[in-house]
Amino acid sequence: MKITAAQADELLARAWFEDYAGEVELYEEPVTVDEFDVAARCDELGDTEMVLFGGGLTVHGTLDLGEEVHSIYAVRGHLRARRLILGDAILVVDGTVEIGEWIVGGQTEGLFEVGGLQIESGPDAMLVNIQAPVVAMYDRGRGALVLRENGELRETGQLVARAFDDLDPDSRPEPLLGDRLRQLLVAGEPIFR
C-alpha cells in the first residue's frame, strides 16, 4: 500500500522520507524474505525505493544495502537477518536488530540507524540494540572501524593478516579495511585472529 512521505515520517516519529519522496510503500504486516539485495531490487524497479516495513523485517540470508543505491528502508519493530552488509542505501530501525552471523560496512554514503542512534553517536550506545556475533562498521566521525566479536571490543591489530594484504602500512587503512573485511566475511572466512 502507498502512503504519503509525511504519513510515513509520522509513523516513524522522525523525518526520513518527506524531502526525498512523495510516496512510500508501506507493508503493515511482518515481511519475511530469503534474500534482500537493494541493488537488484532497484534494477528490477528501474528506480530507487522508499519503503516502510511497519511490522518488522526478517531476511533468512543477507540484507545487502548495495553501492550507488540511494533507497531508504525503515523498519518499525525488529529487523532480523543472517548477515547485514551496510552500503549506500539508508536503513533505519526503530526497534532492535538481530543478526545471526555478522554486520559489516566500510566507508559508504548510506546511513544505518537503530533506536535513533548511528555509529557516530557512540558505538556502545548504538550497539545496545544490536545483537550480532561479529560487527565491523566504519565510524565516519572518528575515521575508524568499530570492531566487536561476541560483544567484546576488538582492535584492528586483532584482525587476520589477510585483511592487510597489499595495503600501504604507512597509511591509515581503516577506510579500505571495511571493503576487505566484507570480502573475507562473504567468502566465509574469519576476520579476527
N, C-alpha and C positions, 0 to 999 in steps of 0.2 A: 504494500500500500504506500502511496506517496503522500507525504505531508510537507508543509512549508518548512523552510530552513528555520524560521522563527519558532515554529512549534517544536522542532527537534531540539533547538537550543533550550527551550523552556523545559522540555523533559529532562535534559542533562543539567539544568540549572547553571549552565555556562555557555558562552558564545563560541561555538566551533564552526557552525555551518553558514550563518547568515551572510557573511561577507564573501562567501565562495560559491554559493549555490542558491537557486530559487526553491528547489525541491530536494527532499531527502527520501530515500527508500527506507521504509520502516518495516521491520519484522517484529511483530508483537510477541510471538511465541518463541521459545528457545530454538536455536538453529544448530544443527549438527551436520558437519561435512567431513569427508575423508581428508581432503587437502584444501588449502586456501592460498592461492598464488595470485596476488593482486595484479601483477603484470599480465598474466594470462587472462584474468577477468576483464581488465581494461582493453586488451587486444580484442577479445570476443565482443565487447560492447562498442568498441571504437571510440571510447571516451573514458574519462575518469569517473569514479563512483563516489557517491555521497550516501553512506548507509548508517543507519542506527539499528543495532540489534537490541531490541527492547527487552528480550527475555534471556539474554546471555548467548554466548557462542562457544561451541565445542568443536575442535578440529582434531580428528583422530591422528593425523600426521603432522605436517609442517604448515605453519602460518608464515608466509614469506611476504614481507611488506615491499619487496621489489626495489628496483632502481629506476629513476626517472619517471616515477608514477606518483602523482600528487593527489591521490584519492584521500578521503577522510572516512575512517571507520570508528564508530563509537559503540561501546558495549555497556549496556546497563546490566548490572549484576556481575556474573562470573564469566571469565574467559578461561577456557581450558584448552590446552594443545600439547602435543608431544614435544614439538620443537617450535621456537619462535625466532625468526630472522628479522631483525629491525632493518628498515630501509628508508626510502624517500616518502612513503605514504605516512599519514598520521594515524595513530591508533590511540584512542582514549578509552580507558576502562574506569567506570565509577565504583566497581566492586573489587574483587580480588582476582589475581592471576595465578593459575596453577599450571606449571609446565612440567611434563614428565621427564625430559632429558636435559635440554639446555635452551638458554636465551643468548643470542649473540648479535652484536651490532657494532659496526665501525663508525667512522665519521660519515654521517648521512645528512640529507636535507630534511628528513622526517622528524616527527616527534613521537615519543611514547610516554603517555601519562597514565598513572594509576592512582586512583583516590585523590586526584588533584595535585599530585606531585610528579615531577620529572627527575631524572638522574641528577640534573644540575641543582635541584632543590636540596640535595644531600642524599647520597646513596643509601645510608642507613634508614632514613625516613621513608624513602620510596620503597625500599626492599621489604619493609614490614608487610606489605600487601602482596608480595610476590613469593611464591614457592617454586623453586627450581634447583635441581642438583648442581647445575653449572650456570654461572652468569658471567658474561663478558660483554660489557656495554661501554661505549665511549662517552665520556663526560666532556662536553664542549667547553663548559665553564672552566674546568681545571686543565683541559687538554690532555687527559689521561684516561686509561681504561679502568673501569671498576670491575674487579675480579672477585668472584666468590665460588667456593666449592663446598657444597653441603652446608651453606650458611656461614662458612668461615672465610675471613678475609684472605685473599691471595695477592701476591705481588707479581710484577712482570718477571722477576728473577725466578719465579717458580714455574714458569711456562716451559713446555718441552722445547728442546733445542731447535726442532724443525720450524717452530714459529718464527725464528730469527733468520732462517736461511736466506741468503742474498740481501739482507738488509744492512745498510751502512751503520756500523756500530757507533760512529761518531754523531749520528743524527738522533733526534728524539723519535723513536719508531712507533709510538702509540697509535697515531692516526692510520698507519699502514698495518699495524698488527691486527686490527679488527677484521679486515678482509682476510688476512692469513688464518686467523682463528676460525672464521666462518668456513674456509676451505677445509681445514682439518676436521672440524665437527661434522660437516656434511659428508665427509669421507668416512666417518665413523671412528676417527682417531681421537685419542685423549689430547687435551691441551695442557694439562698440568703434569709435572714430574711426580 
